[in-house]
Amino acid sequence: MKGQWLKQITEQTKTLKRQSEDLANKEIEAILNLMKTLEGHKQEIKDLQNMRKLDACADGLTADEIQLLLEESQQHANTFKSVCVRD
């Protein structure tokens, strides 16, 4: 019984494995990439909103197509926001 107790103490007092610094760097890089993508969507939304305000249909886009692109960009931005901002 004493042998099992000593074995248990030895097992429970082992030092924990440290997380790899490389893993932390990869996670940070992934977050930064998500944030850049989110900023890209925000800029696209601003551009589309400006096109809609000015009624300037560049690249042969109709007002309906601009509205559809705007809604899609807003949806993408919301998806990235939910991934980047966790409670």
N, C-alpha and C positions, 0 to 999 in steps of 0.2 A: 504494500500500500504506500509506503514511504517513497519507493522508487517511482510510482506513478505520480505522486504528488510533486516530486522533484522534476519529473519530466514535464508536467503541466506548467510549473513555474518557469522552467526554461523556455518553453514554447510561448508562453504569454508575455514574457519580458524581452523577447527578441526585438531588435530595432526594426522599425518599419522600413520598407523599401521606399526610397524617395522617387518622386516623379521625375521623369526625364526632363531635363531642361529643353531638350529638343521638342518634346511633346508640347510643352508650354509655349514655345516659340511658334509651333505650327498652329496652335489654337489662336494665338494673338494674330498671326498672319491671316487666318481664316476670317476672324472678326473684322480686321481692317479691310479685307476684300469685300465683305458684305457691306460695310459702311461706304466704301467707294461706289459699289453698285447702287446703293440707296441714293447717294448723292447724284449719280447719273440719272436715276429715275426722277428725282426732284427737278433736275435741270430740264429734262425732257417735258415734264409737266408744265413748267414755266413757259417753255418755248411754245408748246401747243396752246396754252392759255392765251399767250400773246397773239398767236396766229388767229385764234378764235375771236379775240377782241377786235383785232384789226381787220377781221374778215379777209385776211390775206391767205389765199389757198395756194401755197407754194407747192412745187413739185406735182402740180396737177391734182391735188387732193381736194375733195369736196368738203363742205362744212360738216357733213355727216361723218365722213371718214376721219376728220380731225377729232370730232367728238368721240368716236369709237376708240381712236388711238389714245386720247386723253384718259378715258375710262380705264383702258387696259393698263396704262402707265400708273394710274392711281392705285389700281388693284395690286400691281407688282410692288409698288412702293409700300403699301400697307403690309404685304406679305413679308417684305424685308424688315420693316419696322418691328413686326411681331417676333422675328427671329433675333434681331439685334437687341431689343429691349425686353428683357425677361424680368418678371417680378421675383 
